[in-house]
């Protein structure tokens, strides 16, 4: 009887051990599935993060470009944004574009489905990458390139109106005809600044010197060169111009040009004009330009007076 009892007991132990091994194998198999699925999901989440970053960069670029287009070519904002999104790897992506005219801001929101690969093991097919960016237009406070040697006294300016940027002989104010000295004095330096633009740093509040004398020849030659350097087809006009047109120039606005001889004046801001012509030679080299809005690079400040020359900054 003892022998039979031991035999029965051993059999129960064997069955228990087999059962335990079976349970362990099942648990181990389930654990492998969970671990593999989790690892796969982590991989997919990493891919989602990379795609979100890529989308964010594309939306940032599209927002800056669309904001610039809003000032320079109103009505083309959505087309420009779509083009930049496509260039950055998102052709045909759906996006919302909103313009706040009161606050001078433009916002783009975009989203894209990101298919999961391994995550499907756990029943997760996809995720959505979202991106949002906003840019603000701000007046320029300083510049470091392309400033022409003309100045206007501070006054209200009307977009689309024509202004005299340099007077002819017999006009002006006691030897000053609208020219300023940037980086040096004299006719040669003045001509170079007309043709090439002054590339030193100028900032609102800086003191600069006027450039007295009519300097009709350098004025006529320099402005004529700029007028001829518009290479666009059709030719640019004051109402339709390319941002890189040679006829689009930046000048300074100063506290007053009503000074005698070579005098120091204070910079109040920067403005863009589209050159429309230069009249006559000799004492009659009068420079005309139309006041326009334009975008440039430079330091910006929300409190700076608005003279129509802006920078664009991402704010979100």
C-alpha positions as CSV (number, residue, x, y, z in Angstrom):
1,X,0.0,0.0,0.0
2,X,2.9,2.3,0.8
3,X,4.3,1.6,-2.6
4,X,1.1,2.5,-4.3
5,X,0.7,5.6,-2.3
6,X,4.2,6.8,-3.2
7,X,3.5,6.0,-6.9
8,X,0.3,8.1,-6.8
9,X,2.1,10.9,-5.1
10,X,4.9,10.9,-7.6
11,X,2.4,11.0,-10.4
12,X,0.7,14.0,-9.0
13,X,4.0,15.8,-8.6
14,X,4.9,15.1,-12.2
15,X,1.6,16.4,-13.4
16,X,2.0,19.5,-11.3
17,X,5.5,20.1,-12.7
18,X,4.3,19.6,-16.3
19,X,1.4,22.0,-15.6
20,X,3.8,24.6,-14.1
21,X,6.2,24.3,-17.1
22,X,3.3,24.7,-19.5
23,X,2.1,27.8,-17.6
24,X,5.6,29.2,-17.6
25,X,5.9,28.7,-21.4
26,X,2.6,30.4,-22.0
27,X,3.5,33.3,-19.7
28,X,6.9,33.5,-21.4
29,X,5.4,33.6,-24.8
30,X,2.9,36.3,-23.8
31,X,5.7,38.3,-22.3
32,X,7.7,38.1,-25.5
33,X,4.7,39.4,-27.4
34,X,4.2,42.3,-25.0
35,X,7.9,43.1,-25.0
36,X,8.2,43.0,-28.8
37,X,5.0,45.0,-29.2
38,X,6.2,47.6,-26.7
39,X,9.6,47.9,-28.4
40,X,7.9,48.2,-31.8
41,X,5.6,50.9,-30.4
42,X,8.6,52.8,-29.0
43,X,10.1,52.6,-32.5
44,X,6.9,54.0,-34.1
45,X,6.7,56.8,-31.5
46,X,10.3,57.7,-32.3
47,X,9.4,57.9,-36.0
48,X,6.4,60.0,-35.1
49,X,8.6,62.5,-33.2
50,X,11.0,62.7,-36.2
51,X,8.1,63.3,-38.5
52,X,6.6,66.0,-36.2
53,X,9.9,67.8,-36.1
54,X,10.2,67.6,-39.9
55,X,6.7,69.0,-40.3
56,X,7.4,71.7,-37.8
57,X,10.4,72.9,-39.8
58,X,8.3,73.0,-43.0
59,X,5.5,74.9,-41.3
60,X,7.9,77.4,-39.9
61,X,9.4,78.1,-43.4
62,X,6.0,78.3,-45.0
63,X,4.7,80.7,-42.3
64,X,7.7,83.1,-42.8
65,X,7.4,83.0,-46.6
66,X,3.6,83.5,-46.5
67,X,3.9,86.4,-44.1
68,X,6.4,88.0,-46.5
69,X,4.1,87.4,-49.4
70,X,1.2,89.0,-47.5
71,X,3.1,92.4,-47.6
72,X,4.8,92.1,-51.0
73,X,2.1,90.3,-53.0
74,X,-1.2,90.2,-51.1
75,X,-3.5,87.4,-52.2
76,X,-0.7,84.9,-52.8
77,X,-0.2,83.8,-49.2
78,X,-1.8,80.4,-49.5
79,X,0.0,79.6,-52.8
80,X,3.3,80.6,-51.4
81,X,2.7,78.5,-48.2
82,X,1.7,75.4,-50.2
83,X,4.9,75.8,-52.3
84,X,7.1,76.0,-49.3
85,X,5.4,73.0,-47.7
86,X,6.0,71.0,-50.9
87,X,9.6,72.0,-51.1
88,X,10.1,70.8,-47.6
89,X,8.6,67.4,-48.2
90,X,4.9,67.8,-47.7
91,X,3.2,68.1,-51.2
92,X,-0.6,68.4,-51.0
93,X,-0.8,68.5,-47.2
94,X,-3.9,70.2,-45.9
95,X,-3.4,73.3,-43.8
96,X,-5.3,76.3,-42.3
97,X,-4.0,79.8,-42.8
98,X,-5.3,82.8,-40.8
99,X,-4.3,86.4,-41.1
100,X,-4.9,88.9,-38.3
101,X,-4.7,92.3,-39.9
102,X,-5.1,94.2,-36.6
103,X,-2.1,92.4,-35.0
104,X,0.0,92.0,-38.3
105,X,0.3,88.3,-37.7
106,X,-0.1,85.2,-39.9
107,X,-0.7,81.7,-38.6
108,X,-0.5,78.3,-40.2
109,X,-1.7,75.0,-38.7
110,X,-1.1,71.6,-40.4
111,X,-1.4,68.0,-39.6
112,X,-0.4,64.7,-41.2
113,X,-1.3,61.0,-40.6
114,X,1.8,59.0,-39.7
115,X,1.2,55.2,-40.3
116,X,2.5,52.9,-37.6
117,X,4.4,49.8,-38.7
118,X,5.1,47.6,-35.7
119,X,2.5,49.3,-33.5
120,X,-0.2,47.4,-35.4
121,X,0.8,44.4,-33.3
122,X,-0.9,46.1,-30.5
123,X,-3.8,47.4,-32.6
124,X,-2.4,50.9,-33.1
125,X,-2.5,51.8,-36.8
126,X,-1.4,55.4,-36.9
127,X,-0.9,58.7,-35.1
128,X,-1.3,62.3,-36.2
129,X,1.5,64.8,-36.3
130,X,0.4,68.4,-35.6
131,X,2.3,71.6,-36.1
132,X,1.4,75.3,-35.7
133,X,3.5,78.4,-36.3
134,X,2.7,82.2,-36.3
135,X,4.8,85.1,-37.6
136,X,4.5,88.8,-36.8
137,X,5.5,91.7,-39.0
138,X,7.5,94.3,-37.1
139,X,9.2,97.6,-38.1
140,X,12.9,97.5,-38.6
141,X,15.1,99.1,-36.0
142,X,18.6,98.6,-37.6
143,X,20.1,97.5,-40.9
144,X,23.5,96.3,-42.0
145,X,23.3,96.3,-45.8
146,X,22.1,98.0,-48.9
147,X,21.3,101.5,-47.6
148,X,21.3,104.2,-50.3
149,X,22.7,107.7,-49.5
150,X,19.4,109.6,-49.6
151,X,17.4,110.9,-46.6
152,X,13.9,112.3,-46.0
153,X,12.9,114.5,-43.1
154,X,10.5,112.7,-40.7
155,X,6.9,113.2,-41.9
156,X,3.8,111.2,-42.6
157,X,4.3,109.0,-45.7
158,X,1.6,107.7,-47.9
159,X,2.0,104.3,-49.6
160,X,1.8,104.6,-53.3
161,X,2.6,108.3,-53.3
162,X,5.6,109.8,-55.2
163,X,8.4,111.6,-53.3
164,X,11.5,113.5,-54.2
165,X,14.4,111.7,-52.7
166,X,17.0,114.2,-53.9
167,X,16.4,117.8,-54.9
168,X,18.1,119.6,-57.8
169,X,20.1,122.8,-57.7
170,X,18.3,125.8,-56.4
171,X,16.1,123.5,-54.2
172,X,17.0,121.8,-50.9
173,X,18.1,123.8,-47.9
174,X,21.3,125.8,-47.9
175,X,23.6,123.4,-49.7
176,X,21.8,120.2,-48.7
177,X,19.7,118.4,-51.4
178,X,18.8,115.2,-49.7
179,X,22.1,113.3,-49.8
180,X,23.9,111.8,-46.7
181,X,27.4,110.7,-46.1
182,X,27.7,107.0,-45.3
183,X,31.1,105.5,-44.6
184,X,33.0,108.5,-45.9
185,X,32.6,111.8,-47.7
186,X,32.9,112.9,-51.3
187,X,31.4,112.2,-54.7
188,X,33.1,108.8,-55.3
189,X,31.9,107.4,-52.0
190,X,28.4,108.8,-52.7
191,X,28.3,107.2,-56.1
192,X,29.4,103.8,-54.7
193,X,26.7,104.0,-52.1
194,X,24.0,104.7,-54.7
195,X,25.1,101.8,-56.9
196,X,26.1,99.2,-54.3
197,X,24.4,100.4,-51.2
198,X,26.1,101.1,-47.9
199,X,26.8,97.9,-45.9
200,X,27.7,99.3,-42.5
201,X,25.4,99.0,-39.5
202,X,23.0,101.8,-39.0
203,X,20.4,102.0,-36.2
204,X,17.6,104.2,-35.1
205,X,19.1,106.9,-32.9
206,X,22.4,107.0,-34.7
207,X,23.9,110.3,-35.8
208,X,25.0,110.6,-39.4
209,X,26.3,113.5,-41.5
210,X,24.6,115.1,-44.5
211,X,26.5,115.3,-47.8
212,X,26.2,118.9,-49.0
213,X,26.6,119.8,-52.7
214,X,24.5,118.9,-55.7
215,X,26.7,116.1,-57.1
216,X,24.6,116.0,-60.1
217,X,26.8,113.7,-62.2
218,X,27.2,110.9,-59.6
219,X,23.5,111.1,-58.8
220,X,22.5,110.8,-62.5
221,X,25.0,108.0,-63.2
222,X,24.2,106.0,-60.1
223,X,20.4,106.2,-60.3
224,X,20.4,105.5,-64.1
225,X,22.5,102.4,-63.4
226,X,19.9,101.1,-60.9
227,X,17.0,101.8,-63.2
228,X,18.8,99.8,-65.9
229,X,19.6,96.9,-63.6
230,X,16.0,95.6,-63.3
231,X,16.4,92.3,-65.1
232,X,12.8,91.0,-64.6
233,X,10.4,90.3,-67.4
234,X,7.9,92.0,-67.4
235,X,9.8,95.0,-65.9
236,X,9.0,95.8,-62.3
237,X,6.7,98.7,-61.5
238,X,5.9,100.5,-58.2
239,X,2.8,98.3,-57.9
240,X,4.3,95.0,-59.0
241,X,8.0,94.4,-58.2
242,X,10.2,91.5,-57.3
243,X,11.8,91.7,-53.8
244,X,15.3,91.6,-55.3
245,X,14.7,94.4,-57.9
246,X,17.6,96.9,-58.2
247,X,15.0,99.7,-58.3
248,X,13.8,98.9,-54.8
249,X,16.0,100.9,-52.4
250,X,16.2,101.6,-48.7
251,X,16.8,105.1,-47.4
252,X,16.9,106.6,-43.9
253,X,14.3,108.8,-42.3
254,X,16.0,111.5,-40.2
255,X,14.7,114.1,-37.7
256,X,15.3,116.9,-40.2
257,X,17.2,117.7,-43.4
258,X,16.7,121.5,-42.9
259,X,20.3,122.1,-41.9
260,X,23.0,124.3,-43.2
261,X,26.1,122.7,-44.8
262,X,27.5,119.5,-43.5
263,X,25.6,118.8,-40.3
264,X,24.7,115.8,-38.1
265,X,21.2,114.5,-38.2
266,X,19.5,111.7,-36.2
267,X,18.1,108.5,-37.8
268,X,14.4,108.0,-37.0
269,X,13.8,105.0,-39.1
270,X,14.2,103.2,-42.5
271,X,11.9,103.2,-45.5
272,X,11.6,101.6,-48.9
273,X,11.1,103.4,-52.2
274,X,10.7,102.1,-55.8
275,X,12.9,104.3,-58.0
276,X,10.8,105.8,-60.8
277,X,13.3,108.2,-62.4
278,X,16.0,110.8,-62.3
279,X,15.4,114.1,-64.1
280,X,18.1,115.9,-66.1
281,X,21.7,116.4,-65.6
282,X,23.8,119.4,-64.5
283,X,22.1,121.0,-61.6
284,X,18.8,119.3,-62.3
285,X,19.4,115.7,-61.1
286,X,16.2,115.2,-59.2
287,X,15.5,111.6,-57.9
288,X,11.9,110.4,-57.7
289,X,10.6,107.3,-55.9
290,X,7.3,105.8,-54.9
291,X,6.8,104.9,-51.2
292,X,6.2,101.1,-50.9
293,X,6.1,98.3,-48.3
294,X,9.0,95.9,-48.2
295,X,10.6,93.2,-46.1
296,X,14.2,93.0,-45.2
297,X,16.5,91.4,-42.6
298,X,17.5,93.4,-39.6
299,X,16.8,94.0,-35.9
300,X,13.1,94.6,-35.2
301,X,11.1,96.3,-32.5
302,X,7.4,96.5,-31.9
303,X,7.7,100.0,-30.5
304,X,9.6,101.4,-33.5
305,X,7.7,103.9,-35.7
306,X,6.3,102.4,-38.8
307,X,7.9,103.6,-42.0
308,X,6.9,100.7,-44.2
309,X,10.1,98.6,-44.0
310,X,9.6,95.5,-41.9
311,X,11.1,92.3,-40.7
312,X,9.3,89.0,-40.0
313,X,9.7,87.1,-36.8
314,X,8.3,83.7,-35.7
315,X,6.4,84.2,-32.4
316,X,5.0,80.6,-31.9
